[in-house]
């Protein structure tokens, strides 16, 4: 997903995200100087992304979301899966926003005073969140709508075996 255009001219993180969105032909809406919303086609569905720069805490925030409704009788399973998934993540975390019917992957990138993150860092932040959404979308769907337990849902997220034993 590496950017193949000159990014030296971009110093504001939201400018970098906007240029990346244009380059990738993603739908986006520049909401303000410090906020942009994107729609990105993933493996399972279109994900909504929101990128915001924090003025006070110097953090570039990213929230990637997708629709997820869960019947009341499946919520214990969903919460078990959600906890297990988050326990295994090193960057970011998922949260289920019940009222909105959304599963949200939130992550951030601390930005030093007077320094802007490198475009490659911003690109990796976006890519990492999209990869997490694609990897765990089926897991959360099975937890919410399947007939099995949390272990059945989590089995969908295991990486494929490589080589022989």
C-alpha positions as a printed NumPy array, in Angstrom:
array([[  0.   ,   0.   ,   0.   ],
       [  3.063,   2.267,  -0.166],
       [  2.47 ,   5.761,  -1.44 ],
       [  3.983,   6.25 ,  -4.868],
       [  3.852,  10.029,  -4.942],
       [  5.903,  12.768,  -3.322],
       [  4.805,  13.148,   0.285],
       [  7.48 ,  15.685,   1.289],
       [  5.07 ,  18.538,   0.607],
       [  2.583,  17.29 ,   3.208],
       [  3.271,  18.2  ,   6.803],
       [ -0.184,  17.968,   8.373],
       [ -1.324,  14.391,   9.064],
       [ -4.83 ,  15.002,   7.692],
       [ -3.278,  16.284,   4.446],
       [ -1.389,  12.99 ,   4.186],
       [ -4.58 ,  10.982,   4.793],
       [ -6.436,  13.034,   2.182],
       [ -3.662,  12.477,  -0.39 ],
       [ -3.617,   8.768,   0.372],
       [ -7.408,   8.621,  -0.06 ],
       [ -7.159,  10.399,  -3.419],
       [ -4.352,   8.086,  -4.522],
       [ -6.318,   4.97 ,  -3.514],
       [ -9.566,   6.39 ,  -4.936],
       [-11.312,   6.042,  -1.579],
       [-14.405,   8.1  ,  -0.881],
       [-13.643,  10.763,   1.693],
       [-14.977,  13.962,   3.211],
       [-12.555,  16.502,   4.654],
       [-14.675,  17.685,   7.556],
       [-12.203,  20.279,   8.812],
       [ -8.53 ,  21.076,   9.218],
       [ -8.194,  18.366,  11.837],
       [-10.706,  15.703,  10.715],
       [-11.395,  13.479,   7.715],
       [-13.92 ,  10.675,   7.151],
       [-13.306,   7.87 ,   4.66 ],
       [-15.083,   4.863,   3.209],
       [-12.808,   1.969,   2.303],
       [-13.8  ,  -1.254,   0.571],
       [-12.545,  -4.139,   2.663],
       [-12.63 ,  -7.86 ,   2.153],
       [-16.038,  -8.234,   3.841],
       [-17.711,  -4.848,   3.474],
       [-17.151,  -1.103,   3.261],
       [-15.535,   0.22 ,   6.434],
       [-16.032,   3.748,   7.751],
       [-12.879,   5.451,   8.976],
       [-12.519,   8.657,  10.921],
       [ -9.118,  10.27 ,  11.407],
       [ -8.747,  13.167,  13.85 ],
       [ -5.761,  15.082,  15.145],
       [ -5.811,  15.838,  18.859],
       [ -4.881,  19.415,  19.634],
       [ -4.267,  18.946,  23.329],
       [ -2.838,  15.465,  23.642],
       [ -0.937,  15.344,  20.335],
       [ -2.412,  12.039,  19.157],
       [ -3.562,  11.158,  15.665],
       [ -6.721,   9.127,  16.317],
       [ -8.202,   6.562,  13.955],
       [-11.534,   4.793,  14.345],
       [-12.556,   2.137,  11.798],
       [-16.085,   0.832,  12.093],
       [-18.561,  -1.585,  10.606],
       [-22.173,  -2.423,  11.372],
       [-22.732,  -5.162,  13.931],
       [-26.044,  -5.916,  15.576],
       [-26.193,  -8.669,  18.174],
       [-29.28 , -10.355,  19.568],
       [-29.465, -10.173,  23.357],
       [-28.995, -13.943,  23.71 ],
       [-25.637, -13.807,  21.83 ],
       [-24.086, -10.882,  23.687],
       [-22.249, -12.965,  26.293],
       [-20.52 , -14.812,  23.451],
       [-19.789, -11.518,  21.669],
       [-18.235, -10.009,  24.804],
       [-16.102, -13.123,  25.4  ],
       [-14.848, -12.92 ,  21.824],
       [-14.291,  -9.169,  22.061],
       [-12.164,  -9.606,  25.195],
       [-10.143, -12.438,  23.662],
       [ -9.529, -10.496,  20.443],
       [ -8.418,  -7.377,  22.323],
       [ -6.15 ,  -9.465,  24.55 ],
       [ -4.306, -10.657,  21.444],
       [ -3.954,  -7.264,  19.754],
       [ -0.788,  -5.243,  20.224],
       [ -2.048,  -2.098,  18.532],
       [ -5.527,  -0.704,  18.923],
       [ -8.6  ,  -2.284,  20.416],
       [-12.14 ,  -3.104,  19.388],
       [-15.191,  -1.734,  21.153],
       [-18.824,  -2.574,  20.465],
       [-21.035,   0.488,  20.437],
       [-24.379,  -1.141,  21.125],
       [-26.558,   1.963,  20.68 ],
       [-25.069,   2.686,  17.254],
       [-24.857,  -0.974,  16.221],
       [-21.169,  -0.613,  15.375],
       [-17.985,  -2.532,  16.015],
       [-15.165,  -0.006,  16.173],
       [-11.417,  -0.54 ,  15.997],
       [ -9.699,   2.402,  17.672],
       [ -6.004,   3.154,  17.534],
       [ -3.744,   6.166,  17.642],
       [ -0.338,   7.518,  16.843],
       [  1.377,   9.807,  19.36 ],
       [  2.859,  12.88 ,  17.697],
       [  5.79 ,  14.73 ,  19.243],
       [  5.654,  18.452,  19.845],
       [  6.573,  20.323,  16.683],
       [  6.92 ,  17.086,  14.704],
       [  4.546,  15.55 ,  12.211],
       [  4.356,  11.789,  11.765],
       [  5.977,  10.383,   8.68 ],
       [  3.544,   9.592,   5.838],
       [  4.61 ,   5.934,   6.047],
       [  3.568,   5.863,   9.725],
       [  0.134,   7.246,   8.89 ],
       [ -0.244,   4.809,   6.034],
       [  0.691,   1.887,   8.307],
       [ -1.797,   3.08 ,  10.934],
       [ -4.606,   3.012,   8.351],
       [ -3.497,  -0.317,   6.892],
       [ -3.204,  -1.936,  10.32 ],
       [ -6.714,  -0.911,  11.299],
       [ -8.164,  -2.151,   8.009],
       [ -6.325,  -5.458,   8.387],
       [ -7.725,  -5.87 ,  11.903],
       [-11.255,  -5.147,  10.668],
       [-10.909,  -7.661,   7.827],
       [ -9.372, -10.313,  10.08 ],
       [-11.958, -10.087,  12.842],
       [-15.143,  -9.176,  10.946],
       [-16.143, -12.851,  10.45 ],
       [-15.196, -13.658,  14.051],
       [-17.553, -11.   ,  15.415],
       [-20.319, -11.993,  12.984],
       [-20.151, -15.634,  14.117],
       [-20.092, -14.545,  17.758],
       [-23.183, -12.376,  17.182],
       [-25.163, -14.66 ,  14.883],
       [-23.673, -18.164,  15.017],
       [-24.859, -21.148,  16.987],
       [-21.5  , -22.009,  18.555],
       [-19.514, -20.629,  21.449],
       [-16.656, -18.122,  21.659],
       [-14.046, -20.765,  20.778],
       [-15.885, -21.521,  17.524],
       [-15.881, -17.854,  16.565],
       [-12.249, -17.306,  17.554],
       [-11.133, -20.285,  15.464],
       [-11.891, -18.169,  12.38 ],
       [ -9.1  , -15.741,  13.258],
       [ -6.28 , -18.272,  13.513],
       [ -3.555, -17.678,  10.959],
       [ -3.144, -20.317,   8.282],
       [ -0.451, -22.9  ,   8.985],
       [  2.648, -22.677,   6.822],
       [  5.058, -25.508,   6.155],
       [  5.075, -29.001,   7.615],
       [  5.687, -30.397,  11.085]])
